[in-house]
Amino acid sequence: MDTYASLLLWVIPGFMVLMTIEILYGHVIGRQTYSFMDTLSSLSSGMTNILKNSLGLILIIIPYPYLLNSIELVSLESSLTLYIVAFICIDFASYWNHRLNHKINIFWNRHVIHHSSEEFNLACALRQSISAWIGFGALFLIPAAILGVSPKVISILVPLHLFSQFWYHTQHIGKLGFLEYIIVTPSQHRVHHAINPIYIDKNLSAIFCVWDRIFGTFQEELDEEPPVFGVLKPVKTWNPILINWQHAFNVIQDAYNSKSLTDKLRIWFMPTGWRPDDVIEKFPRTITEDIKKRKKYAPKYSSFLKVIALFHFISINFLLLFFLQNFSELTTSFKLIYGFIIFISIFGFTSLFDFYSWATNFEILRSLFAILILTTFLSTQFFSTGFYISYMLILSYFIFSIVIVLFYKNRFKAQTQ
C-alpha cells in the first residue's frame, strides 16, 4: 500500500493538469463539457476510492496467489513477452468483471457511481467505487494463473491498466481511424456511458476493443444518435458516498417490500434494474424514458456558495495529500481514524451542496468530531513526527468550517427562497 500511495502522488497531479487542459480547450472552442458541482463530485469520488484502496478496505475471497498455486500449468520466464501476456490477461479479466457489473442487479451497485455523472469528461474517469468491498477479481485471472504469471507482475500492471483508461473519457476527440479496431477510443467509450437504448451495456472493454467485437457487445458511435450521459435512474446527488450505496438500498427496499419469497431472493441476481411486479406499482421510481426530455440535476449556486465549495474541496485535498505523503510514517490506527475523518468531510460538504435540510447541522457535528479527535487521539502522532504546521492547518480547516456554516445557514435559506 505504501507503493500505491507514493504512485498516486505522481499520477494525481498529471490527471489534474490534463483536466485543466480539457477545461481550457472547451472554453476556447465554446463547448464546455464540465459543470461546477458535477466536477467536484467526480473528484471527491476519486478521493474516497483512493482512501478505500490505500486503507485496504476489501475482503478478498480468493487471493490470486492461492489460485496461482492451485492451477499453474506453465511458468513463463520474466521477459517483455511475460508482461505483454499478463497485460492481455488483465484486460480480458477486466472485460468480464465489467460485464458482470452491468448485467447483475447487485453487482451494478459496485459500478453505478462511474456512470452517475450526466456529463462526460476526464473527471468522470475518477468516479470510482468504494462499494466493491468484496474481492473476487482473481476468478477472472484464471488464464494468467494457468500461465504462471506471478502476483508481483499482476500488482505492477493492474494500476497501469487502470490509469490507462483515463484518457478516453472525453468528448473532444473524434474517431481514430484504424485504431477503432484495436483499442478502446473516446468514441467507443462515449457509447458505453450513454443511456440511449441502442448504446446501453455496450463497449465493455477497457483497453483492447477486440473483446467487445468477439463477444457481441460492440456498438459504434452513430452520428445520428448523439450520446446522452448518465444512468436511467438519475442519482440526483453530488454525494459520492450516497451514490455508492443508492442502488443497493433500492434493492434492499424492494426485497423487503415484495410479498414473494422467491422475488426477495432472486432480485439480487436478476438483470440490472429488475424489480418484482408487486413493488413496481406500489413503490414507483423515477426512470428516464425519453432521453430527449431528460433534465440534468443542476441546483443553482451563487458565487459565494461556489467559493465555499472550493474552500472545502481544496482543504479536503490537503487532508488527503498529507495522508498520502506521510502514509509510511503513520500508524494503522491513525490511518483508519484520519481516513474516517476525510470520509465524513466529503460526505458533509457534498451534502451541503445538495441542499439537504440536515446538512448544515451535520457539518457542525462532523467538524466538532474532527476537532475532538485531532486534539486528543491524533495529536500525539502529529507532534511526535514533527507535523506541527500540517496539524495547525488541518485543525484550522475544521474550525473555519464551523464558523462558515453558521454564517452559511442564512445564505443557504436566502439561496433557496
C-alpha positions in Angstrom: 0.0 0.0 0.0 3.0 2.3 0.6 3.9 2.0 -3.1 0.3 2.6 -4.2 0.2 5.8 -2.1 3.5 7.0 -3.5 2.4 6.3 -7.0 -0.7 8.4 -6.6 1.4 11.4 -5.6 2.8 11.3 -9.1 -0.4 10.3 -11.0 -2.9 12.7 -9.5 -1.1 15.9 -10.5 -0.9 14.6 -14.0 -4.6 13.9 -14.1 -5.3 17.4 -12.8 -3.1 19.0 -15.5 -4.9 17.1 -18.2 -8.3 18.0 -16.8 -7.3 21.7 -16.7 -6.2 21.5 -20.4 -9.6 19.9 -21.3 -11.5 22.7 -19.4 -9.4 25.4 -21.1 -9.8 23.8 -24.5 -13.6 23.5 -24.1 -13.7 27.2 -23.1 -11.7 28.2 -26.2 -13.8 26.3 -28.7 -17.1 27.2 -26.9 -18.0 23.7 -26.0 -17.6 23.2 -22.3 -18.1 19.7 -21.0 -17.7 20.4 -17.3 -20.1 21.8 -14.7 -19.0 23.1 -11.4 -20.5 20.7 -8.7 -20.5 17.7 -11.0 -16.8 18.1 -11.4 -16.2 18.4 -7.6 -18.4 15.4 -7.1 -16.3 13.3 -9.6 -13.1 14.4 -8.0 -14.5 13.8 -4.5 -15.5 10.3 -5.6 -11.9 9.7 -6.7 -10.7 10.8 -3.2 -13.0 8.2 -1.5 -11.7 5.5 -3.8 -8.1 6.4 -3.1 -8.8 6.2 0.7 -10.5 2.9 0.4 -7.7 1.4 -1.6 -5.0 2.9 0.5 -6.5 1.5 3.7 -7.1 -1.9 2.1 -10.8 -1.9 2.9 -11.7 -5.0 1.0 -12.4 -8.7 1.8 -10.5 -10.9 -0.6 -12.5 -14.2 -1.1 -10.0 -15.9 -3.3 -6.4 -14.4 -3.3 -4.6 -14.6 -6.6 -1.5 -16.3 -5.1 -3.8 -19.2 -3.9 -5.3 -19.5 -7.4 -1.8 -19.5 -8.9 -0.5 -22.2 -6.7 -3.6 -24.3 -7.4 -3.8 -24.3 -11.2 -0.5 -23.1 -12.6 0.5 -25.3 -15.6 3.4 -23.4 -17.1 5.8 -20.8 -15.8 6.7 -18.0 -18.2 10.2 -16.6 -17.7 10.5 -12.9 -16.8 10.6 -11.0 -20.1 8.8 -8.5 -22.2 6.6 -11.3 -23.5 5.5 -12.2 -19.9 4.4 -8.6 -19.3 2.5 -8.4 -22.6 0.7 -11.7 -21.9 -0.1 -10.6 -18.4 -1.5 -7.3 -19.6 -3.7 -9.1 -22.1 -4.9 -11.4 -19.3 -5.7 -8.5 -17.0 -7.6 -6.8 -19.8 -9.6 -10.0 -20.5 -10.4 -10.3 -16.8 -11.4 -6.6 -16.8 -13.9 -7.2 -19.6 -15.7 -10.0 -17.8 -15.7 -8.3 -14.4 -17.1 -5.2 -16.1 -19.7 -7.2 -17.9 -20.8 -8.8 -14.7 -21.3 -5.4 -13.1 -23.5 -4.3 -15.9 -25.6 -7.4 -16.1 -26.4 -8.5 -12.5 -28.5 -6.3 -10.1 -26.4 -6.4 -7.0 -23.1 -6.1 -8.9 -24.4 -2.9 -10.6 -24.0 -1.2 -7.2 -20.3 -1.7 -7.5 -20.2 0.3 -10.7 -23.1 2.7 -10.8 -21.1 5.6 -9.5 -18.8 5.6 -12.5 -21.8 6.1 -14.7 -23.7 8.5 -12.5 -22.4 11.8 -14.0 -24.6 13.4 -16.5 -21.6 15.0 -18.1 -18.7 13.2 -19.8 -15.2 14.4 -19.3 -11.8 13.4 -17.9 -13.1 14.0 -14.3 -15.6 11.2 -14.8 -12.8 8.7 -15.1 -12.1 9.4 -11.4 -15.7 8.4 -10.3 -14.6 5.1 -8.9 -16.4 2.8 -6.4 -16.0 2.3 -2.7 -18.8 -0.2 -2.6 -16.8 -3.0 -4.2 -15.6 -4.3 -0.8 -15.7 -8.0 -1.6 -12.8 -9.0 -3.8 -13.3 -11.9 -6.2 -11.4 -10.5 -9.3 -8.9 -13.3 -9.1 -11.5 -15.6 -10.6 -11.3 -13.7 -13.9 -7.5 -14.1 -13.8 -7.6 -17.8 -14.3 -5.8 -17.6 -17.7 -2.9 -15.7 -16.0 -2.7 -18.2 -13.2 -2.6 -21.1 -15.7 0.3 -19.4 -17.5 2.1 -18.8 -14.2 2.0 -15.0 -14.1 3.4 -14.0 -10.7 1.5 -11.8 -8.2 4.3 -9.3 -8.4 3.7 -8.8 -12.2 0.0 -8.5 -11.7 0.4 -5.9 -8.9 2.6 -3.8 -11.2 0.3 -4.0 -14.2 -3.1 -3.6 -12.6 -2.6 0.1 -11.6 -1.1 0.8 -15.1 -4.1 -0.9 -16.7 -6.5 1.3 -14.6 -4.6 4.6 -15.2 -4.5 3.8 -19.0 -8.3 4.1 -19.1 -8.2 7.8 -18.1 -7.6 9.5 -21.4 -10.6 8.3 -23.3 -13.2 9.9 -21.1 -13.5 13.0 -23.3 -15.9 14.5 -25.9 -13.2 16.4 -27.7 -11.6 13.5 -29.6 -13.4 12.1 -32.6 -13.0 8.7 -34.2 -9.4 7.5 -34.6 -9.4 5.5 -37.9 -7.8 2.1 -37.8 -7.3 2.4 -34.0 -11.0 1.9 -33.6 -10.4 -1.8 -34.5 -7.6 -2.3 -31.9 -8.1 -0.2 -28.8 -10.9 1.4 -26.8 -11.2 5.0 -28.0 -13.1 8.1 -26.7 -15.8 7.5 -29.4 -16.3 3.9 -28.1 -16.4 4.9 -24.5 -18.9 7.7 -25.1 -21.2 4.9 -26.3 -20.5 3.0 -23.1 -21.5 5.9 -20.8 -24.7 6.7 -22.8 -28.3 5.9 -21.8 -29.6 5.8 -25.4 -31.3 2.5 -25.8 -29.0 1.4 -28.7 -25.9 2.1 -26.5 -26.8 0.6 -23.2 -24.4 -2.0 -21.9 -22.2 -1.8 -25.0 -18.4 -1.4 -25.3 -17.4 -3.0 -22.1 -13.7 -3.4 -22.9 -11.0 -1.5 -21.1 -8.0 -1.3 -23.4 -8.5 -3.7 -26.3 -11.9 -3.4 -28.0 -11.4 -6.9 -29.5 -13.3 -8.4 -26.6 -16.4 -6.5 -27.4 -16.2 -7.5 -31.1 -15.7 -11.2 -30.2 -18.4 -11.4 -27.5 -21.1 -9.3 -29.2 -21.1 -6.2 -27.1 -19.6 -3.7 -29.6 -21.5 -0.7 -30.8 -20.2 2.1 -33.0 -21.0 5.7 -32.1 -23.6 6.9 -34.6 -23.7 10.5 -36.0 -27.5 10.4 -35.9 -27.6 9.3 -32.3 -25.6 11.7 -30.0 -24.9 10.0 -26.7 -26.9 11.2 -23.6 -24.8 10.5 -20.5 -25.8 9.3 -17.0 -27.9 6.4 -15.7 -31.6 5.6 -16.3 -32.4 6.2 -12.6 -30.8 9.6 -12.0 -28.9 9.7 -8.7 -29.8 13.4 -8.0 -27.0 14.0 -5.5 -23.4 15.1 -5.5 -22.6 12.9 -2.5 -20.3 10.1 -3.8 -20.9 8.0 -0.7 -24.7 8.1 -1.1 -24.3 7.3 -4.8 -22.2 4.3 -4.0 -24.9 2.7 -1.9 -28.1 4.1 -3.5 -28.7 1.2 -5.8 -28.1 -1.4 -3.1 -30.5 0.5 -0.8 -33.2 0.4 -3.5 -32.7 -3.4 -4.0 -32.9 -3.9 -0.2 -36.2 -1.9 -0.1 -37.7 -3.9 -3.0 -36.7 -7.2 -1.4 -38.3 -6.1 1.9 -41.5 -4.8 0.3 -42.1 -7.7 -2.0 -44.5 -10.3 -0.8 -43.0 -13.1 -2.8 -40.3 -15.1 -1.0 -38.9 -16.1 -4.4 -38.6 -12.5 -5.5 -37.0 -11.5 -2.2 -34.2 -13.9 -3.0 -33.8 -13.7 -6.8 -33.9 -9.9 -7.0 -30.2 -9.8 -6.1 -29.2 -11.9 -9.1 -31.6 -10.7 -11.7 -30.6 -8.4 -14.6 -29.7 -4.9 -13.7 -32.8 -2.8 -12.9 -35.2 -5.8 -12.5 -37.9 -5.2 -9.8 -40.7 -7.6 -8.5 -44.1 -6.9 -10.1 -45.8 -6.3 -6.8 -43.4 -3.4 -5.8 -43.3 -1.6 -9.2 -46.9 -0.3 -8.8 -46.8 0.4 -5.0 -43.3 2.0 -5.0 -42.6 3.6 -8.4 -39.2 5.1 -9.0 -38.3 7.8 -11.5 -36.7 6.4 -14.6 -35.6 8.2 -17.7 -37.9 7.0 -20.5 -37.5 9.9 -23.0 -33.8 10.9 -23.2 -34.6 14.0 -25.2 -36.7 15.3 -22.3 -34.1 14.4 -19.6 -33.3 17.3 -17.3 -29.9 17.2 -15.6 -29.6 17.5 -11.9 -28.4 21.2 -11.6 -29.1 23.2 -8.5 -28.3 26.9 -8.8 -25.3 28.3 -6.8 -24.3 31.8 -6.2 -20.6 32.9 -6.5 -20.5 32.9 -2.7 -21.6 29.2 -2.5 -19.1 28.2 -5.2 -16.3 29.8 -3.1 -17.4 27.8 -0.1 -17.4 24.6 -2.2 -13.9 25.3 -3.4 -12.7 26.0 0.1 -14.0 22.6 1.3 -12.7 20.8 -1.8 -9.2 22.3 -1.6 -9.0 21.8 2.2 -10.0 18.1 1.9 -7.5 17.6 -0.8 -4.8 18.9 1.6 -6.0 16.4 4.1 -5.7 13.6 1.5 -2.3 14.9 0.4 -0.9 14.8 3.9 -2.3 11.2 4.2 -0.6 10.0 1.1 2.7 12.0 1.6 3.2 10.5 5.0 1.5 7.2 4.6 4.5 5.0 5.6 5.1 7.0 8.8 1.5 6.8 10.1 0.3 4.1 12.4 -2.6 1.8 11.3 -4.9 3.3 13.9 -4.0 6.8 12.8 -4.7 5.9 9.2 -8.1 4.5 10.0 -9.3 7.3 12.2 -7.9 10.0 9.9 -9.3 8.3 6.9 -12.7 8.2 8.5 -12.5 12.0 9.1 -11.8 12.5 5.4 -14.8 10.3 4.5 -17.2 12.2 6.7 -15.8 15.5 5.4 -16.5 14.5 1.8 -20.0 13.3 2.9 -20.7 16.6 4.7 -19.5 19.1 2.1 -21.2 17.4 -0.9 -24.5 17.0 1.1 -24.3 20.7 1.9 -24.5 21.5 -1.9 -27.4 19.1 -2.4 -29.3 21.5 0.0 -30.3 18.7 2.3 -32.1 20.2 5.3 -29.9 18.3 7.8 -26.6 19.1 6.0 -25.6 22.3 7.9 -26.1 20.6 11.3 -24.1 17.6 10.1 -21.3 19.9 9.0 -21.1 21.4 12.5 -21.2 17.9 14.1 -18.6 16.4 11.8 -16.3 19.4 12.4 -16.6 19.2 16.1 -16.0 15.5 16.0 -12.8 16.1 13.9 -11.6 18.8 16.3 -12.1 16.5 19.3 -10.3 13.6 17.6 -7.4 15.8 16.4 -6.8 17.4 19.8 -7.0 14.0 21.7 -6.3 10.8 19.9 -4.3 12.1 16.8 -2.4 15.0 18.3 0.3 12.7 19.7 1.3 11.3 16.3 1.3 14.7 14.7 3.7 16.1 17.3 5.8 13.0 17.6 6.5 13.1 13.9 7.0 16.9 13.7 4.0 17.7 11.6 3.2 20.9 13.5 2.3 23.1 10.6 0.2 20.5 9.0 -1.6 19.9 12.3 -2.5 23.6 12.7 -3.7 23.9 9.1 -5.9 20.8 9.4 -7.3 21.9 12.7 -7.9 25.4 11.3 -10.0 23.9 8.4 -12.5 22.3 10.8 -12.7 25.5 12.9 -13.3 27.6 9.9 -15.9 25.1 8.7 -17.9 25.7 11.8 -17.6 29.4 11.5 -18.6 29.4 7.8 -21.5 27.1 8.2 -23.0 29.2 11.0 -22.9 32.2 8.6 -23.8 30.0 5.6 -27.2 28.9 7.2 -28.6 32.3 6.4 -27.1 32.5 3.0 -28.5 29.0 2.3 -32.0 30.0 3.2 -31.7 33.1 1.0 -30.4 30.9 -1.8 -33.4 28.6 -1.8 -36.2 31.2 -1.4 
